[in-house]
Amino acid sequence: MTEALNHKDYDLLLDLVKTRSSVRSLKSDPLPEGSVEKIIEAGHWAMSGANSQPWEFIVVRDRETKLAIQEAYKEVNIDYAYWMEQQRIPELRHPSFHLKGDPYEQIEHIKSRAKWADAPELIVVIGDGRRQWGTVMAGHTFGRDQSHLTDGLANCCQIMHLAAASLGLGTQWITIHIQEPYRRILNIPDIYTIYLIIPVGFPAVEAKKGVRRDIEDMIHYDMYDPGKFISNEGILDYLAGLRGKTLEKYRVSYGEGK
Ligand SMILES: Cc1cc2nc3c(=O)[nH]c(=O)nc-3n(C[C@H](O)[C@H](O)[C@H](O)COP(=O)(O)O)c2cc1C
């Protein structure tokens, strides 16, 4: 067991956790030497199933490579996500995909906003699922999925975002899921899962204040409190609220259909 922390440590941690935010506009200024290595050093102390440490990191500094990755993201991820989002009612679409006008103009506009290749360095986090063989896979996941791999990678990434914030640097979480173009560009062997792209740089914008649900709504003591259960419809209300919309509008414009 770790030695008990005092309040000062907790306050420091909470302060860091609360001041970190996603920074979606980064300066191209170079990072102080060793910054990314410090971030990775922190990340590699993350928890992982059976201490399997499935992570590896590709630090991309070469401008052409950064641009190639960003171009792939625009061509594959944004395009795909745009059309997927069109399947939802407008009030529930992600705000980035909730625009007006001609769809093809919208796509071009959304693509033009992806500028993270301007960041001086990208950390591409990849995972080697074979290292998960160290864990009791069947017991933990009933053999259903590889969640132990992504759980460990997520832990590692969270620490890296915090470490960057502690150094006064901004980061963003670039979800990719789609593997192929990045695998080709970065010469990554098939066995790896390409998990995340983290652009790192000095923030070019003021940090946004974080918004979170009330803690009271999410804590249950001793047993699950059924009074806190939210219906499926309630979840839709919640999602619409996150987007600053109300479902009333949806009901009016789309009738009773759900
Ligand atoms: C699993 C996951 C996926 C995310 N995907 C993206 C993404 O693709 N692009 C992006 O800009 N932010 C992404 N984010 C960041 C969230 O949007 C962000 O953390 C959330 O809105 C809270 O804002 P904050 O990070 O400023 O506190 C992702 C975060 C997580 C944990």
The ligand as a Gaussian input file, in Angstrom:
#p B3LYP/6-31G(d) Opt

LIG

0 1
 C      -12.670000       8.108000     -25.633000
 C      -12.525000       9.576000     -25.963000
 C      -12.665000       9.993000     -27.270000
 C      -12.497000      11.339000     -27.613000
 N      -12.467000      11.720000     -28.936000
 C      -12.167000      12.988000     -29.252000
 C      -11.949000      13.368000     -30.601000
 O      -11.988000      12.544000     -31.525000
 N      -11.661000      14.660000     -30.870000
 C      -11.579000      15.593000     -29.884000
 O      -11.319000      16.757000     -30.177000
 N      -11.762000      15.264000     -28.568000
 C      -12.038000      13.991000     -28.244000
 N      -12.159000      13.628000     -26.923000
 C      -12.096000      14.649000     -25.889000
 C      -13.471000      14.933000     -25.282000
 O      -14.305000      15.564000     -26.217000
 C      -13.272000      15.803000     -24.045000
 O      -12.432000      15.136000     -23.148000
 C      -14.585000      16.122000     -23.332000
 O      -15.435000      16.876000     -24.158000
 C      -14.340000      16.891000     -22.037000
 O      -13.663000      18.098000     -22.312000
 P      -12.232000      18.406000     -21.684000
 O      -11.251000      17.356000     -22.177000
 O      -11.861000      19.780000     -22.209000
 O      -12.362000      18.365000     -20.204000
 C      -12.275000      12.290000     -26.585000
 C      -12.132000      11.858000     -25.258000
 C      -12.212000      10.521000     -24.957000
 C      -11.928000      10.058000     -23.547000

